[in-house]
Amino acid sequence: MTRHGFEELAVGIGNKVTIGGGVTAGGSGLVGQVAQHAASDPQVVEQVISMADIGAAVGITFCVMGYLTSLYFQWRRDQREERAHRAMDHAREMFSVQQDDGK
């Protein structure tokens, strides 16, 4: 696998982890709210809400981790493309200087 392919894979995985973390956090919060309104036993409500809080915290953590992973690999791709662009500009400049000298 090339470096470019690896970076694209990492960005894609980072995006999916971000989405999964967001869905987990949102779903956990929703489950906690539904359970709070539906359950009549206060002990059950406390257990469900604490599990929902844990799920939300885990979801938010994965969301942030996925975002940071994606951000890092996109930054690396931008750096690589910047170097390639500078190298191409330098090559064009050298080629035009050689043509000018030849006239």
DSSP file (Angstrom, degrees, kcal/mol; ACC not computed):
  #  RESIDUE AA STRUCTURE BP1 BP2  ACC     N-H-->O    O-->H-N    N-H-->O    O-->H-N    TCO  KAPPA ALPHA  PHI   PSI    X-CA   Y-CA   Z-CA
    1    1 A M              0   0    0      0, 0.0     2,-0.0     0, 0.0     0, 0.0   0.000 360.0 360.0 360.0 134.5    0.0    0.0    0.0
    2    2 A T     >  -     0   0    0      1,-0.1     4,-2.3     4,-0.0     5,-0.2  -0.279 360.0-110.7 -76.1 165.9    1.4    3.4   -0.9
    3    3 A R  H  > S+     0   0    0      1,-0.2     4,-2.4     2,-0.2     5,-0.2   0.901 120.7  52.2 -62.5 -40.6    1.7    6.2    1.5
    4    4 A H  H  > S+     0   0    0      1,-0.2     4,-2.3     2,-0.2    -1,-0.2   0.915 109.9  48.5 -62.5 -43.1   -1.1    8.1   -0.2
    5    5 A G  H  > S+     0   0    0      1,-0.2     4,-2.3     2,-0.2    -1,-0.2   0.886 110.6  51.2 -64.3 -39.3   -3.4    5.1    0.0
    6    6 A F  H  X S+     0   0    0     -4,-2.3     4,-2.7     2,-0.2    -2,-0.2   0.915 110.2  48.9 -64.3 -42.7   -2.6    4.7    3.7
    7    7 A E  H  X S+     0   0    0     -4,-2.4     4,-2.5     2,-0.2    -2,-0.2   0.904 111.1  49.6 -65.3 -40.4   -3.4    8.3    4.4
    8    8 A E  H  X S+     0   0    0     -4,-2.3     4,-2.4     2,-0.2    -1,-0.2   0.911 112.0  49.1 -63.5 -41.0   -6.7    8.1    2.5
    9    9 A L  H  X S+     0   0    0     -4,-2.3     4,-2.6     2,-0.2    -2,-0.2   0.925 111.3  49.1 -62.2 -45.1   -7.5    4.9    4.5
   10   10 A A  H  X S+     0   0    0     -4,-2.7     4,-2.7     2,-0.2    -2,-0.2   0.894 111.2  49.4 -63.7 -40.3   -6.7    6.6    7.8
   11   11 A V  H  X S+     0   0    0     -4,-2.5     4,-2.4     2,-0.2    -1,-0.2   0.921 111.9  49.1 -64.5 -42.7   -8.8    9.7    6.9
   12   12 A G  H  X S+     0   0    0     -4,-2.4     4,-2.1     2,-0.2    -2,-0.2   0.914 112.8  46.3 -62.8 -43.2  -11.7    7.4    6.0
   13   13 A I  H  X S+     0   0    0     -4,-2.6     4,-2.7     2,-0.2     5,-0.2   0.912 111.3  53.0 -65.1 -42.0  -11.4    5.4    9.2
   14   14 A G  H  X S+     0   0    0     -4,-2.7     4,-2.1     1,-0.2    -2,-0.2   0.904 109.4  48.9 -59.2 -41.9  -11.1    8.6   11.2
   15   15 A N  H  X S+     0   0    0     -4,-2.4     4,-2.3     2,-0.2    -1,-0.2   0.907 112.1  48.1 -64.5 -41.4  -14.3   10.0    9.6
   16   16 A K  H  X S+     0   0    0     -4,-2.1     4,-2.8     2,-0.2    -2,-0.2   0.883 110.9  50.4 -68.5 -37.3  -16.2    6.8   10.4
   17   17 A V  H  X S+     0   0    0     -4,-2.7     4,-2.7     2,-0.2    -1,-0.2   0.892 110.0  51.8 -65.8 -38.5  -15.0    6.7   14.0
   18   18 A T  H  X S+     0   0    0     -4,-2.1     4,-2.3    -5,-0.2    -2,-0.2   0.936 112.4  44.6 -61.6 -46.9  -16.1   10.3   14.4
   19   19 A I  H  X S+     0   0    0     -4,-2.3     4,-2.5     2,-0.2    -2,-0.2   0.929 114.2  49.5 -64.0 -45.2  -19.6    9.5   13.0
   20   20 A G  H  X S+     0   0    0     -4,-2.8     4,-2.5     1,-0.2    -2,-0.2   0.898 111.1  49.7 -61.5 -40.9  -19.8    6.3   15.2
   21   21 A G  H  X S+     0   0    0     -4,-2.7     4,-2.5     2,-0.2    -1,-0.2   0.906 111.3  48.8 -64.3 -41.6  -18.8    8.2   18.3
   22   22 A G  H  X S+     0   0    0     -4,-2.3     4,-2.6     2,-0.2     5,-0.2   0.908 112.5  47.6 -64.2 -42.2  -21.3   10.9   17.6
   23   23 A V  H  X S+     0   0    0     -4,-2.5     4,-3.1     2,-0.2     5,-0.2   0.908 112.4  50.2 -65.0 -41.8  -24.1    8.4   17.0
   24   24 A T  H  X S+     0   0    0     -4,-2.5     4,-2.5    -5,-0.2     5,-0.2   0.927 112.8  46.0 -62.1 -45.3  -23.1    6.5   20.2
   25   25 A A  H  X S+     0   0    0     -4,-2.5     4,-2.1     2,-0.2    -2,-0.2   0.936 116.7  44.1 -64.0 -46.5  -23.1    9.7   22.3
   26   26 A G  H  X S+     0   0    0     -4,-2.6     4,-2.3     1,-0.2    -2,-0.2   0.916 114.5  49.0 -65.5 -42.9  -26.4   10.9   20.8
   27   27 A G  H  X S+     0   0    0     -4,-3.1     4,-2.7    -5,-0.2    -1,-0.2   0.889 110.5  50.8 -64.3 -39.5  -28.0    7.4   21.2
   28   28 A S  H  X S+     0   0    0     -4,-2.5     4,-2.3    -5,-0.2    -1,-0.2   0.913 110.7  48.6 -65.2 -42.2  -26.9    7.0   24.7
   29   29 A G  H  X S+     0   0    0     -4,-2.1     4,-2.0    -5,-0.2    -2,-0.2   0.907 112.5  48.7 -63.3 -40.7  -28.3   10.4   25.7
   30   30 A L  H  X S+     0   0    0     -4,-2.3     4,-2.7     2,-0.2     5,-0.2   0.915 110.2  50.7 -65.0 -43.8  -31.6    9.5   24.0
   31   31 A V  H  X S+     0   0    0     -4,-2.7     4,-2.8     1,-0.2     5,-0.2   0.911 109.9  51.3 -61.0 -41.8  -31.8    6.2   25.7
   32   32 A G  H  X S+     0   0    0     -4,-2.3     4,-2.0     2,-0.2    -1,-0.2   0.903 111.6  46.5 -61.7 -41.8  -31.2    7.9   29.1
   33   33 A Q  H  X S+     0   0    0     -4,-2.0     4,-1.8     2,-0.2    -2,-0.2   0.922 114.0  47.2 -67.5 -43.9  -34.0   10.4   28.4
   34   34 A V  H  X S+     0   0    0     -4,-2.7     4,-2.1     1,-0.2     5,-0.2   0.926 113.6  48.2 -63.3 -44.8  -36.4    7.7   27.3
   35   35 A A  H  X S+     0   0    0     -4,-2.8     4,-2.5     1,-0.2    -1,-0.2   0.873 108.5  54.8 -64.5 -36.9  -35.6    5.5   30.3
   36   36 A Q  H  < S+     0   0    0     -4,-2.0    -1,-0.2    -5,-0.2    -2,-0.2   0.898 114.9  38.9 -64.0 -39.6  -36.0    8.4   32.7
   37   37 A H  H  < S+     0   0    0     -4,-1.8    -1,-0.2    -5,-0.1    -2,-0.2   0.784 121.0  44.3 -80.7 -27.1  -39.5    9.1   31.4
   38   38 A A  H  < S+     0   0    0     -4,-2.1     2,-0.2    -5,-0.2    -2,-0.2   0.820  96.1  79.3 -89.8 -33.1  -40.6    5.5   31.0
   39   39 A A     <  -     0   0    0     -4,-2.5     0, 0.0    -5,-0.2     0, 0.0  -0.531  49.7-170.8 -85.0 141.8  -39.4    3.8   34.2
   40   40 A S        +     0   0    0     -2,-0.2    -1,-0.1     1,-0.0     3,-0.1   0.669  67.1  84.6 -99.8 -20.9  -41.2    4.1   37.4
   41   41 A D     >  -     0   0    0      1,-0.2     4,-1.9     2,-0.0     3,-0.4  -0.739  68.2-152.0 -84.8 118.4  -38.6    2.5   39.6
   42   42 A P  H  > S+     0   0    0      0, 0.0     4,-2.1     0, 0.0    -1,-0.2   0.813  94.2  57.8 -61.7 -30.4  -36.0    5.2   40.7
   43   43 A Q  H  > S+     0   0    0      2,-0.2     4,-2.0     1,-0.2     5,-0.2   0.906 106.7  47.7 -67.2 -40.2  -33.3    2.6   41.0
   44   44 A V  H  > S+     0   0    0     -3,-0.4     4,-2.6     1,-0.2     5,-0.2   0.907 110.0  53.6 -64.6 -41.8  -33.7    1.5   37.4
   45   45 A V  H  X S+     0   0    0     -4,-1.9     4,-2.6     1,-0.2     5,-0.2   0.914 108.4  49.5 -59.7 -44.0  -33.7    5.1   36.3
   46   46 A E  H  X S+     0   0    0     -4,-2.1     4,-2.2     1,-0.2    -1,-0.2   0.901 112.4  47.6 -63.4 -41.5  -30.3    5.7   38.1
   47   47 A Q  H  X S+     0   0    0     -4,-2.0     4,-2.1     2,-0.2    -2,-0.2   0.916 114.1  46.2 -66.5 -42.9  -28.7    2.6   36.5
   48   48 A V  H  X S+     0   0    0     -4,-2.6     4,-2.6     2,-0.2    -2,-0.2   0.916 113.1  49.3 -67.1 -42.2  -29.9    3.5   33.0
   49   49 A I  H  X S+     0   0    0     -4,-2.6     4,-2.6    -5,-0.2    -1,-0.2   0.904 110.0  50.8 -65.8 -39.9  -28.8    7.1   33.3
   50   50 A S  H  X S+     0   0    0     -4,-2.2     4,-2.0     2,-0.2    -1,-0.2   0.904 112.4  47.0 -65.6 -38.1  -25.4    6.1   34.6
   51   51 A M  H  X S+     0   0    0     -4,-2.1     4,-2.7     2,-0.2    -2,-0.2   0.889 111.8  51.2 -66.6 -38.6  -25.0    3.7   31.6
   52   52 A A  H  X S+     0   0    0     -4,-2.6     4,-2.6     2,-0.2    -2,-0.2   0.889 109.0  51.3 -65.2 -38.2  -26.2    6.4   29.3
   53   53 A D  H  X S+     0   0    0     -4,-2.6     4,-2.5     2,-0.2    -2,-0.2   0.912 110.8  47.8 -64.1 -42.3  -23.7    8.8   30.8
   54   54 A I  H  X S+     0   0    0     -4,-2.0     4,-2.7     2,-0.2     5,-0.2   0.930 112.5  49.3 -63.4 -45.2  -20.9    6.3   30.2
   55   55 A G  H  X S+     0   0    0     -4,-2.7     4,-2.7     1,-0.2    -2,-0.2   0.900 111.4  49.1 -61.0 -41.4  -22.1    5.7   26.7
   56   56 A A  H  X S+     0   0    0     -4,-2.6     4,-2.7     2,-0.2    -1,-0.2   0.917 111.8  48.7 -65.1 -42.7  -22.2    9.4   26.0
   57   57 A A  H  X S+     0   0    0     -4,-2.5     4,-2.3     2,-0.2    -2,-0.2   0.919 113.7  46.3 -64.0 -43.3  -18.7    9.9   27.4
   58   58 A V  H  X S+     0   0    0     -4,-2.7     4,-2.6     2,-0.2     5,-0.2   0.920 113.3  50.4 -64.2 -43.2  -17.3    7.0   25.3
   59   59 A G  H  X S+     0   0    0     -4,-2.7     4,-2.3    -5,-0.2    -2,-0.2   0.919 111.2  47.3 -61.5 -44.5  -19.0    8.3   22.2
   60   60 A I  H  X S+     0   0    0     -4,-2.7     4,-2.5     2,-0.2    -1,-0.2   0.900 111.1  52.6 -64.4 -40.3  -17.7   11.8   22.7
   61   61 A T  H  X S+     0   0    0     -4,-2.3     4,-2.6     1,-0.2    -2,-0.2   0.936 111.9  44.7 -60.9 -46.9  -14.2   10.4   23.2
   62   62 A F  H  X S+     0   0    0     -4,-2.6     4,-2.7     1,-0.2     5,-0.2   0.872 110.9  55.2 -65.5 -36.0  -14.3    8.3   20.0
   63   63 A C  H  X S+     0   0    0     -4,-2.3     4,-2.1    -5,-0.2    -2,-0.2   0.936 111.6  43.1 -61.1 -46.9  -15.8   11.3   18.2
   64   64 A V  H  X S+     0   0    0     -4,-2.5     4,-2.6     2,-0.2     5,-0.2   0.913 114.0  51.0 -66.7 -43.0  -12.8   13.5   19.2
   65   65 A M  H  X S+     0   0    0     -4,-2.6     4,-2.3     1,-0.2    -2,-0.2   0.920 111.3  48.1 -61.4 -43.5  -10.3   10.8   18.5
   66   66 A G  H  X S+     0   0    0     -4,-2.7     4,-2.4     2,-0.2    -1,-0.2   0.904 111.9  49.7 -63.2 -41.7  -11.7   10.2   15.1
   67   67 A Y  H  X S+     0   0    0     -4,-2.1     4,-2.7    -5,-0.2    -2,-0.2   0.926 112.0  47.4 -63.1 -45.1  -11.7   13.9   14.3
   68   68 A L  H  X S+     0   0    0     -4,-2.6     4,-2.4     2,-0.2    -2,-0.2   0.882 111.7  51.0 -66.0 -38.0   -8.1   14.3   15.4
   69   69 A T  H  X S+     0   0    0     -4,-2.3     4,-2.2    -5,-0.2     5,-0.2   0.942 112.9  45.6 -62.4 -47.7   -7.0   11.3   13.4
   70   70 A S  H  X S+     0   0    0     -4,-2.4     4,-2.1     1,-0.2    -2,-0.2   0.914 112.6  51.0 -61.6 -43.6   -8.6   12.6   10.3
   71   71 A L  H  X S+     0   0    0     -4,-2.7     4,-2.1     2,-0.2    -1,-0.2   0.907 109.8  50.3 -61.5 -43.6   -7.2   16.1   10.9
   72   72 A Y  H  X S+     0   0    0     -4,-2.4     4,-2.3     1,-0.2    -2,-0.2   0.939 112.7  44.4 -61.9 -49.1   -3.7   14.8   11.3
   73   73 A F  H  X S+     0   0    0     -4,-2.2     4,-2.0     1,-0.2    -1,-0.2   0.821 112.1  52.3 -72.0 -28.9   -3.7   12.7    8.1
   74   74 A Q  H  X S+     0   0    0     -4,-2.1     4,-2.4    -5,-0.2    -1,-0.2   0.886 108.9  51.4 -68.7 -37.8   -5.3   15.5    6.1
   75   75 A W  H  X S+     0   0    0     -4,-2.1     4,-2.4     2,-0.2    -2,-0.2   0.921 109.0  50.6 -62.0 -44.0   -2.5   17.8    7.4
   76   76 A R  H  X S+     0   0    0     -4,-2.3     4,-2.4     1,-0.2    -2,-0.2   0.917 110.0  49.8 -60.8 -42.7    0.1   15.3    6.3
   77   77 A R  H  X S+     0   0    0     -4,-2.0     4,-2.6     1,-0.2    -1,-0.2   0.912 109.9  51.0 -62.1 -42.6   -1.5   15.1    2.8
   78   78 A D  H  X S+     0   0    0     -4,-2.4     4,-2.2     1,-0.2    -1,-0.2   0.904 110.0  50.0 -61.3 -41.1   -1.5   18.9    2.5
   79   79 A Q  H  X S+     0   0    0     -4,-2.4     4,-2.2     2,-0.2    -2,-0.2   0.917 111.5  48.2 -63.4 -43.4    2.2   19.0    3.5
   80   80 A R  H  X S+     0   0    0     -4,-2.4     4,-2.2     1,-0.2    -2,-0.2   0.916 112.6  48.0 -64.0 -43.7    3.0   16.3    0.8
   81   81 A E  H  X S+     0   0    0     -4,-2.6     4,-2.3     1,-0.2    -1,-0.2   0.867 109.7  53.4 -66.3 -35.7    1.0   18.2   -1.8
   82   82 A E  H  X S+     0   0    0     -4,-2.2     4,-2.5    -5,-0.2    -2,-0.2   0.920 109.4  48.1 -63.3 -44.3    2.7   21.4   -0.9
   83   83 A R  H  X S+     0   0    0     -4,-2.2     4,-2.4     1,-0.2    -2,-0.2   0.908 112.1  49.4 -63.0 -41.4    6.2   19.9   -1.3
   84   84 A A  H  X S+     0   0    0     -4,-2.2     4,-2.2     2,-0.2    -1,-0.2   0.899 110.9  50.2 -64.8 -39.8    5.2   18.4   -4.7
   85   85 A H  H  X S+     0   0    0     -4,-2.3     4,-2.4     2,-0.2    -2,-0.2   0.921 111.2  48.0 -65.0 -44.1    3.8   21.8   -5.8
   86   86 A R  H  X S+     0   0    0     -4,-2.5     4,-2.5     1,-0.2    -2,-0.2   0.901 111.4  50.8 -63.1 -40.6    7.0   23.5   -4.8
   87   87 A A  H  X S+     0   0    0     -4,-2.4     4,-2.4     2,-0.2    -1,-0.2   0.898 110.6  49.1 -63.7 -40.2    9.1   20.9   -6.6
   88   88 A M  H  X S+     0   0    0     -4,-2.2     4,-2.4     2,-0.2    -2,-0.2   0.910 111.0  49.5 -66.3 -42.1    7.1   21.3   -9.7
   89   89 A D  H  X S+     0   0    0     -4,-2.4     4,-2.4     2,-0.2    -2,-0.2   0.912 111.6  49.4 -61.5 -42.3    7.4   25.1   -9.6
   90   90 A H  H  X S+     0   0    0     -4,-2.5     4,-2.6     1,-0.2    -2,-0.2   0.912 110.5  50.0 -63.5 -42.8   11.2   24.7   -9.1
   91   91 A A  H  X S+     0   0    0     -4,-2.4     4,-2.4     2,-0.2    -2,-0.2   0.904 111.0  49.0 -63.8 -41.5   11.4   22.3  -12.1
   92   92 A R  H  X S+     0   0    0     -4,-2.4     4,-2.5     2,-0.2    -1,-0.2   0.909 111.3  50.2 -63.3 -41.6    9.4   24.7  -14.3
   93   93 A E  H  X S+     0   0    0     -4,-2.4     4,-2.1     1,-0.2    -2,-0.2   0.928 112.0  46.7 -62.9 -45.2   11.7   27.6  -13.3
   94   94 A M  H  X S+     0   0    0     -4,-2.6     4,-2.2     1,-0.2    -2,-0.2   0.889 112.2  51.1 -63.8 -39.8   14.8   25.6  -14.0
   95   95 A F  H  X S+     0   0    0     -4,-2.4     4,-1.9     1,-0.2    -1,-0.2   0.902 110.5  47.8 -65.9 -41.3   13.4   24.5  -17.4
   96   96 A S  H  X S+     0   0    0     -4,-2.5     4,-2.2     2,-0.2    -1,-0.2   0.867 110.6  52.0 -70.1 -34.4   12.5   28.0  -18.4
   97   97 A V  H  X S+     0   0    0     -4,-2.1     4,-2.0     2,-0.2    -2,-0.2   0.913 110.0  49.5 -65.4 -42.0   16.0   29.3  -17.4
   98   98 A Q  H  X S+     0   0    0     -4,-2.2     4,-1.3     1,-0.2    -2,-0.2   0.880 111.3  48.8 -64.8 -38.1   17.6   26.5  -19.5
   99   99 A Q  H  X S+     0   0    0     -4,-1.9     4,-0.6     1,-0.2    -1,-0.2   0.899 110.4  51.1 -68.3 -39.8   15.5   27.4  -22.5
  100  100 A D  H >< S+     0   0    0     -4,-2.2     3,-0.7     1,-0.2    -2,-0.2   0.875 109.3  51.1 -65.0 -37.0   16.3   31.1  -22.1
  101  101 A D  H 3< S+     0   0    0     -4,-2.0    -1,-0.2     1,-0.2    -2,-0.2   0.802 104.6  58.6 -68.7 -29.3   20.1   30.3  -22.0
  102  102 A G  H 3<        0   0    0     -4,-1.3    -1,-0.2     1,-0.2    -2,-0.2   0.632 360.0 360.0 -77.8 -14.6   19.8   28.3  -25.2
  103  103 A K    <<        0   0    0     -3,-0.7    -1,-0.2    -4,-0.6    -2,-0.1   0.462 360.0 360.0 -80.7 360.0   18.5   31.1  -27.3
